[in-house]
């Protein structure tokens, strides 16, 4: 398994488990874990799901600043604060959106790398339970 793909799968598993623990998007987290299992099983369906998943994620992350813009409220807002455990930080919205877009770009780059494509050696089969 390519190291980049392994790192991406670890990231997806961590995000899915944290979503399950927070009880946010439970069905989406479970489907992501099934996708990870299909990728580990070298299923072509797993590669297809990964490519669609990362592409949609990039499209949504890129559209977030436009969707969340409020033309009626042009007053600059103060930075949003984020907290993870005892660590808290205040970041402007453009930094958060930029970080989301960069993470999405890296995921798309990994999903479409030729080395990752060669990892999936089985014939095209959309049955992820095989």
Biotite code that builds the C-alpha atoms (Angstrom):
import biotite.structure as struc

atoms = struc.array([
    struc.Atom([0.000, 0.000, 0.000], chain_id="A", res_id=1, res_name="UNK", atom_name="CA", element="C"),
    struc.Atom([1.417, 3.423, -0.890], chain_id="A", res_id=2, res_name="UNK", atom_name="CA", element="C"),
    struc.Atom([2.444, 5.465, 2.141], chain_id="A", res_id=3, res_name="UNK", atom_name="CA", element="C"),
    struc.Atom([0.408, 8.469, 1.009], chain_id="A", res_id=4, res_name="UNK", atom_name="CA", element="C"),
    struc.Atom([-2.706, 6.334, 0.770], chain_id="A", res_id=5, res_name="UNK", atom_name="CA", element="C"),
    struc.Atom([-2.040, 4.854, 4.199], chain_id="A", res_id=6, res_name="UNK", atom_name="CA", element="C"),
    struc.Atom([-1.722, 8.349, 5.665], chain_id="A", res_id=7, res_name="UNK", atom_name="CA", element="C"),
    struc.Atom([-4.961, 9.428, 3.976], chain_id="A", res_id=8, res_name="UNK", atom_name="CA", element="C"),
    struc.Atom([-6.784, 6.358, 5.300], chain_id="A", res_id=9, res_name="UNK", atom_name="CA", element="C"),
    struc.Atom([-5.538, 7.023, 8.840], chain_id="A", res_id=10, res_name="UNK", atom_name="CA", element="C"),
    struc.Atom([-6.793, 10.610, 8.506], chain_id="A", res_id=11, res_name="UNK", atom_name="CA", element="C"),
    struc.Atom([-10.206, 9.442, 7.245], chain_id="A", res_id=12, res_name="UNK", atom_name="CA", element="C"),
    struc.Atom([-10.518, 6.871, 10.051], chain_id="A", res_id=13, res_name="UNK", atom_name="CA", element="C"),
    struc.Atom([-9.614, 9.467, 12.695], chain_id="A", res_id=14, res_name="UNK", atom_name="CA", element="C"),
    struc.Atom([-12.140, 11.948, 11.298], chain_id="A", res_id=15, res_name="UNK", atom_name="CA", element="C"),
    struc.Atom([-14.849, 9.268, 11.105], chain_id="A", res_id=16, res_name="UNK", atom_name="CA", element="C"),
    struc.Atom([-14.244, 8.026, 14.633], chain_id="A", res_id=17, res_name="UNK", atom_name="CA", element="C"),
    struc.Atom([-14.296, 11.563, 16.009], chain_id="A", res_id=18, res_name="UNK", atom_name="CA", element="C"),
    struc.Atom([-17.571, 12.179, 14.152], chain_id="A", res_id=19, res_name="UNK", atom_name="CA", element="C"),
    struc.Atom([-19.049, 9.009, 15.637], chain_id="A", res_id=20, res_name="UNK", atom_name="CA", element="C"),
    struc.Atom([-17.919, 10.005, 19.133], chain_id="A", res_id=21, res_name="UNK", atom_name="CA", element="C"),
    struc.Atom([-19.435, 13.482, 18.697], chain_id="A", res_id=22, res_name="UNK", atom_name="CA", element="C"),
    struc.Atom([-22.592, 11.919, 17.187], chain_id="A", res_id=23, res_name="UNK", atom_name="CA", element="C"),
    struc.Atom([-22.330, 14.225, 14.158], chain_id="A", res_id=24, res_name="UNK", atom_name="CA", element="C"),
    struc.Atom([-23.020, 12.778, 10.716], chain_id="A", res_id=25, res_name="UNK", atom_name="CA", element="C"),
    struc.Atom([-23.107, 9.197, 11.985], chain_id="A", res_id=26, res_name="UNK", atom_name="CA", element="C"),
    struc.Atom([-24.281, 7.657, 8.710], chain_id="A", res_id=27, res_name="UNK", atom_name="CA", element="C"),
    struc.Atom([-21.668, 9.593, 6.741], chain_id="A", res_id=28, res_name="UNK", atom_name="CA", element="C"),
    struc.Atom([-18.938, 8.433, 9.157], chain_id="A", res_id=29, res_name="UNK", atom_name="CA", element="C"),
    struc.Atom([-20.024, 4.804, 8.869], chain_id="A", res_id=30, res_name="UNK", atom_name="CA", element="C"),
    struc.Atom([-20.024, 5.032, 5.066], chain_id="A", res_id=31, res_name="UNK", atom_name="CA", element="C"),
    struc.Atom([-16.541, 6.537, 5.178], chain_id="A", res_id=32, res_name="UNK", atom_name="CA", element="C"),
    struc.Atom([-15.338, 3.619, 7.296], chain_id="A", res_id=33, res_name="UNK", atom_name="CA", element="C"),
    struc.Atom([-16.845, 1.171, 4.757], chain_id="A", res_id=34, res_name="UNK", atom_name="CA", element="C"),
    struc.Atom([-15.000, 3.047, 2.019], chain_id="A", res_id=35, res_name="UNK", atom_name="CA", element="C"),
    struc.Atom([-11.748, 2.644, 3.964], chain_id="A", res_id=36, res_name="UNK", atom_name="CA", element="C"),
    struc.Atom([-12.410, -1.102, 4.260], chain_id="A", res_id=37, res_name="UNK", atom_name="CA", element="C"),
    struc.Atom([-13.008, -1.320, 0.504], chain_id="A", res_id=38, res_name="UNK", atom_name="CA", element="C"),
    struc.Atom([-9.738, 0.520, -0.130], chain_id="A", res_id=39, res_name="UNK", atom_name="CA", element="C"),
    struc.Atom([-7.821, -1.790, 2.178], chain_id="A", res_id=40, res_name="UNK", atom_name="CA", element="C"),
    struc.Atom([-9.371, -4.737, 0.285], chain_id="A", res_id=41, res_name="UNK", atom_name="CA", element="C"),
    struc.Atom([-8.008, -3.333, -3.012], chain_id="A", res_id=42, res_name="UNK", atom_name="CA", element="C"),
    struc.Atom([-11.493, -3.032, -4.488], chain_id="A", res_id=43, res_name="UNK", atom_name="CA", element="C"),
    struc.Atom([-11.809, -0.822, -7.581], chain_id="A", res_id=44, res_name="UNK", atom_name="CA", element="C"),
    struc.Atom([-15.076, 0.399, -6.071], chain_id="A", res_id=45, res_name="UNK", atom_name="CA", element="C"),
    struc.Atom([-13.042, 1.735, -3.158], chain_id="A", res_id=46, res_name="UNK", atom_name="CA", element="C"),
    struc.Atom([-10.856, 3.738, -5.547], chain_id="A", res_id=47, res_name="UNK", atom_name="CA", element="C"),
    struc.Atom([-13.925, 5.073, -7.323], chain_id="A", res_id=48, res_name="UNK", atom_name="CA", element="C"),
    struc.Atom([-15.576, 6.023, -4.018], chain_id="A", res_id=49, res_name="UNK", atom_name="CA", element="C"),
    struc.Atom([-12.351, 7.689, -2.801], chain_id="A", res_id=50, res_name="UNK", atom_name="CA", element="C"),
    struc.Atom([-12.067, 9.775, -5.962], chain_id="A", res_id=51, res_name="UNK", atom_name="CA", element="C"),
    struc.Atom([-15.706, 10.868, -5.831], chain_id="A", res_id=52, res_name="UNK", atom_name="CA", element="C"),
    struc.Atom([-15.489, 11.529, -2.065], chain_id="A", res_id=53, res_name="UNK", atom_name="CA", element="C"),
    struc.Atom([-12.379, 13.720, -2.342], chain_id="A", res_id=54, res_name="UNK", atom_name="CA", element="C"),
    struc.Atom([-13.633, 15.571, -5.435], chain_id="A", res_id=55, res_name="UNK", atom_name="CA", element="C"),
    struc.Atom([-16.954, 16.414, -3.794], chain_id="A", res_id=56, res_name="UNK", atom_name="CA", element="C"),
    struc.Atom([-15.130, 17.480, -0.663], chain_id="A", res_id=57, res_name="UNK", atom_name="CA", element="C"),
    struc.Atom([-12.966, 19.892, -2.696], chain_id="A", res_id=58, res_name="UNK", atom_name="CA", element="C"),
    struc.Atom([-16.014, 21.312, -4.489], chain_id="A", res_id=59, res_name="UNK", atom_name="CA", element="C"),
    struc.Atom([-17.889, 21.843, -1.221], chain_id="A", res_id=60, res_name="UNK", atom_name="CA", element="C"),
    struc.Atom([-14.874, 23.352, 0.573], chain_id="A", res_id=61, res_name="UNK", atom_name="CA", element="C"),
    struc.Atom([-14.286, 25.709, -2.350], chain_id="A", res_id=62, res_name="UNK", atom_name="CA", element="C"),
    struc.Atom([-17.935, 26.788, -2.409], chain_id="A", res_id=63, res_name="UNK", atom_name="CA", element="C"),
    struc.Atom([-18.187, 27.384, 1.361], chain_id="A", res_id=64, res_name="UNK", atom_name="CA", element="C"),
    struc.Atom([-16.960, 31.014, 1.303], chain_id="A", res_id=65, res_name="UNK", atom_name="CA", element="C"),
    struc.Atom([-19.509, 31.864, -1.391], chain_id="A", res_id=66, res_name="UNK", atom_name="CA", element="C"),
    struc.Atom([-22.370, 30.009, 0.319], chain_id="A", res_id=67, res_name="UNK", atom_name="CA", element="C"),
    struc.Atom([-21.670, 31.549, 3.732], chain_id="A", res_id=68, res_name="UNK", atom_name="CA", element="C"),
    struc.Atom([-21.255, 35.104, 2.458], chain_id="A", res_id=69, res_name="UNK", atom_name="CA", element="C"),
    struc.Atom([-23.944, 37.458, 3.730], chain_id="A", res_id=70, res_name="UNK", atom_name="CA", element="C"),
    struc.Atom([-24.211, 40.480, 1.416], chain_id="A", res_id=71, res_name="UNK", atom_name="CA", element="C"),
    struc.Atom([-26.564, 42.256, 3.839], chain_id="A", res_id=72, res_name="UNK", atom_name="CA", element="C"),
    struc.Atom([-23.980, 42.144, 6.614], chain_id="A", res_id=73, res_name="UNK", atom_name="CA", element="C"),
    struc.Atom([-20.764, 43.710, 5.306], chain_id="A", res_id=74, res_name="UNK", atom_name="CA", element="C"),
    struc.Atom([-19.460, 44.535, 8.800], chain_id="A", res_id=75, res_name="UNK", atom_name="CA", element="C"),
    struc.Atom([-16.188, 42.660, 9.347], chain_id="A", res_id=76, res_name="UNK", atom_name="CA", element="C"),
    struc.Atom([-16.627, 40.011, 11.979], chain_id="A", res_id=77, res_name="UNK", atom_name="CA", element="C"),
    struc.Atom([-14.171, 39.147, 14.676], chain_id="A", res_id=78, res_name="UNK", atom_name="CA", element="C"),
    struc.Atom([-12.115, 35.974, 14.327], chain_id="A", res_id=79, res_name="UNK", atom_name="CA", element="C"),
    struc.Atom([-13.809, 32.709, 15.159], chain_id="A", res_id=80, res_name="UNK", atom_name="CA", element="C"),
    struc.Atom([-12.432, 30.827, 18.127], chain_id="A", res_id=81, res_name="UNK", atom_name="CA", element="C"),
    struc.Atom([-11.734, 27.124, 17.990], chain_id="A", res_id=82, res_name="UNK", atom_name="CA", element="C"),
    struc.Atom([-10.978, 24.853, 20.908], chain_id="A", res_id=83, res_name="UNK", atom_name="CA", element="C"),
    struc.Atom([-9.619, 21.330, 21.098], chain_id="A", res_id=84, res_name="UNK", atom_name="CA", element="C"),
    struc.Atom([-9.355, 20.253, 24.695], chain_id="A", res_id=85, res_name="UNK", atom_name="CA", element="C"),
    struc.Atom([-7.419, 22.909, 26.588], chain_id="A", res_id=86, res_name="UNK", atom_name="CA", element="C"),
    struc.Atom([-5.965, 24.385, 23.367], chain_id="A", res_id=87, res_name="UNK", atom_name="CA", element="C"),
    struc.Atom([-7.942, 27.284, 21.923], chain_id="A", res_id=88, res_name="UNK", atom_name="CA", element="C"),
    struc.Atom([-7.144, 29.674, 19.114], chain_id="A", res_id=89, res_name="UNK", atom_name="CA", element="C"),
    struc.Atom([-8.828, 32.511, 17.246], chain_id="A", res_id=90, res_name="UNK", atom_name="CA", element="C"),
    struc.Atom([-8.553, 32.443, 13.465], chain_id="A", res_id=91, res_name="UNK", atom_name="CA", element="C"),
    struc.Atom([-10.101, 34.612, 10.760], chain_id="A", res_id=92, res_name="UNK", atom_name="CA", element="C"),
    struc.Atom([-12.535, 32.878, 8.436], chain_id="A", res_id=93, res_name="UNK", atom_name="CA", element="C"),
    struc.Atom([-10.260, 33.141, 5.385], chain_id="A", res_id=94, res_name="UNK", atom_name="CA", element="C"),
    struc.Atom([-7.562, 31.116, 7.191], chain_id="A", res_id=95, res_name="UNK", atom_name="CA", element="C"),
    struc.Atom([-10.042, 28.365, 8.052], chain_id="A", res_id=96, res_name="UNK", atom_name="CA", element="C"),
    struc.Atom([-11.434, 28.239, 4.493], chain_id="A", res_id=97, res_name="UNK", atom_name="CA", element="C"),
    struc.Atom([-7.913, 28.253, 3.053], chain_id="A", res_id=98, res_name="UNK", atom_name="CA", element="C"),
    struc.Atom([-6.880, 25.382, 5.324], chain_id="A", res_id=99, res_name="UNK", atom_name="CA", element="C"),
    struc.Atom([-9.960, 23.356, 4.347], chain_id="A", res_id=100, res_name="UNK", atom_name="CA", element="C"),
    struc.Atom([-9.266, 23.907, 0.646], chain_id="A", res_id=101, res_name="UNK", atom_name="CA", element="C"),
    struc.Atom([-5.592, 22.941, 1.029], chain_id="A", res_id=102, res_name="UNK", atom_name="CA", element="C"),
    struc.Atom([-6.502, 19.738, 2.915], chain_id="A", res_id=103, res_name="UNK", atom_name="CA", element="C"),
    struc.Atom([-9.049, 18.904, 0.200], chain_id="A", res_id=104, res_name="UNK", atom_name="CA", element="C"),
    struc.Atom([-6.500, 19.548, -2.558], chain_id="A", res_id=105, res_name="UNK", atom_name="CA", element="C"),
    struc.Atom([-4.005, 17.202, -0.893], chain_id="A", res_id=106, res_name="UNK", atom_name="CA", element="C"),
    struc.Atom([-6.664, 14.496, -0.615], chain_id="A", res_id=107, res_name="UNK", atom_name="CA", element="C"),
    struc.Atom([-7.608, 14.850, -4.302], chain_id="A", res_id=108, res_name="UNK", atom_name="CA", element="C"),
    struc.Atom([-3.931, 14.744, -5.267], chain_id="A", res_id=109, res_name="UNK", atom_name="CA", element="C"),
    struc.Atom([-3.446, 11.520, -3.303], chain_id="A", res_id=110, res_name="UNK", atom_name="CA", element="C"),
    struc.Atom([-6.616, 9.933, -4.743], chain_id="A", res_id=111, res_name="UNK", atom_name="CA", element="C"),
    struc.Atom([-5.586, 10.597, -8.341], chain_id="A", res_id=112, res_name="UNK", atom_name="CA", element="C"),
    struc.Atom([-1.900, 9.640, -8.028], chain_id="A", res_id=113, res_name="UNK", atom_name="CA", element="C"),
    struc.Atom([-0.862, 6.855, -10.454], chain_id="A", res_id=114, res_name="UNK", atom_name="CA", element="C"),
    struc.Atom([0.837, 4.944, -7.626], chain_id="A", res_id=115, res_name="UNK", atom_name="CA", element="C"),
    struc.Atom([-2.500, 4.758, -5.796], chain_id="A", res_id=116, res_name="UNK", atom_name="CA", element="C"),
    struc.Atom([-4.238, 3.572, -8.984], chain_id="A", res_id=117, res_name="UNK", atom_name="CA", element="C"),
    struc.Atom([-1.731, 0.742, -9.392], chain_id="A", res_id=118, res_name="UNK", atom_name="CA", element="C"),
    struc.Atom([-2.470, -0.429, -5.835], chain_id="A", res_id=119, res_name="UNK", atom_name="CA", element="C"),
    struc.Atom([-5.963, -1.504, -6.937], chain_id="A", res_id=120, res_name="UNK", atom_name="CA", element="C"),
    struc.Atom([-5.095, -4.543, -9.028], chain_id="A", res_id=121, res_name="UNK", atom_name="CA", element="C"),
    struc.Atom([-8.380, -6.444, -9.134], chain_id="A", res_id=122, res_name="UNK", atom_name="CA", element="C"),
    struc.Atom([-10.771, -6.316, -12.057], chain_id="A", res_id=123, res_name="UNK", atom_name="CA", element="C"),
    struc.Atom([-13.474, -3.675, -12.017], chain_id="A", res_id=124, res_name="UNK", atom_name="CA", element="C"),
    struc.Atom([-16.027, -4.876, -9.518], chain_id="A", res_id=125, res_name="UNK", atom_name="CA", element="C"),
    struc.Atom([-18.414, -2.561, -7.719], chain_id="A", res_id=126, res_name="UNK", atom_name="CA", element="C"),
    struc.Atom([-19.151, -5.129, -5.011], chain_id="A", res_id=127, res_name="UNK", atom_name="CA", element="C"),
    struc.Atom([-17.343, -3.716, -1.956], chain_id="A", res_id=128, res_name="UNK", atom_name="CA", element="C"),
    struc.Atom([-18.171, -6.746, 0.198], chain_id="A", res_id=129, res_name="UNK", atom_name="CA", element="C"),
    struc.Atom([-16.198, -9.235, -1.937], chain_id="A", res_id=130, res_name="UNK", atom_name="CA", element="C"),
])
